[in-house]
Amino acid sequence: MAELDNLEYFLKFPKQGFCYNQIDDNDFVFVVNEKKVPVILLFGWAGCKDKYLAKYSEIYERKGLITLRYIAPVKCLFWKRYQMITIAENLVKFLIDLNFDNNPIIVHCFSNGGAFMYQNFSLALNKSPKPLQIKGVIFDSAPGRRRIISLYRAISAILQGNVFYNVFMSFIMTMFLSTIWIYEVISNCINPRPNFQSNPLENLKYEKNKWPQLFIYSKNDNLIPHTDIEYFADFRKKMGVDVTTICYDTSLHVKHLPENRQSYMKSVYNFINKCLNGKN
């Protein structure tokens, strides 16, 4: 664990002597350059705890890949979103300082919180002094349209606790944040700020980067409807992006790994292998 401008990140390297072509219970191997080991950036959902995100990084670490986990603070995702620009720029600088500019990098982002982090990371890449070798992006339960009911449910999931306190505070915070959203829309119409984009689904639709994208989602997601993700994936596909989709029937929001472990792991491994062997 370390700090990135007072924000926590978790970086893990393969153990010394790790054999990259070892076979485990999944019979899947990556053939990699040991001097340029792939790096997986995991951007957590709003309110995510690292112990939960670590369960996802573990499926990459067991294959000998480098992982960096980062969860943007809730305040930056909901009402101080302008700070995400600086966070993303510092993250890009940090990766360069680690000499990861020659390593293949794949982003795995969760829910709209992770997608928003990725959106700012993508913008920060345009101002990077050195290009990073981004090879692909995995969207887990994202991106989705901004809806008041989805916002309420997300806040409720973060707060947890006593049901009466939860309902009251979730309602108050939803109204407060909805007001901020409306203000941002009006303010940006009057005085456009190209580097400040707070709507992941609408803004990422037109992202100029066209590396492959994998979408993992479910018809049973109660926060982000599967139709939102399918609309976005189809839009990106029409933009010329190599798109892969995995849709489950029953798993809940950001719960696809624990409920569909084998097929989930197979899907991400196949996607990463395609990205590492592609020409993007």
Salt bridges, closest charged atoms under 4 A:
ASP24 OD2 - ARG62 NE 3.48
ASP24 OD1 - LYS63 NZ 2.98
ASP25 OD1 - ARG62 NH2 2.79
ASP50 OD1 - ARG69 NE 2.72
GLU58 OE1 - ARG261 NH2 3.60
GLU61 OE1 - LYS12 NZ 3.65
GLU61 OE2 - ARG69 NH1 3.71
GLU89 OE2 - LYS127 NZ 2.27
ASP97 OD2 - LYS93 NZ 3.10
ASP140 OD2 - HIS108 NE2 3.88
ASP140 OD1 - HIS256 NE2 3.90
GLU184 OE1 - ARG81 NH2 2.47
GLU202 OE2 - ARG145 NH1 3.42
GLU202 OE1 - LYS205 NZ 3.11
GLU207 OE1 - ARG236 NH2 3.87
ASP221 OD2 - HIS253 ND1 2.70
ASP228 OD1 - ARG145 NE 3.65
ASP228 OD2 - ARG147 NH1 2.53
GLU230 OE1 - HIS226 ND1 3.39
ASP234 OD2 - LYS238 NZ 3.26
ASP242 OD1 - LYS274 NZ 3.36
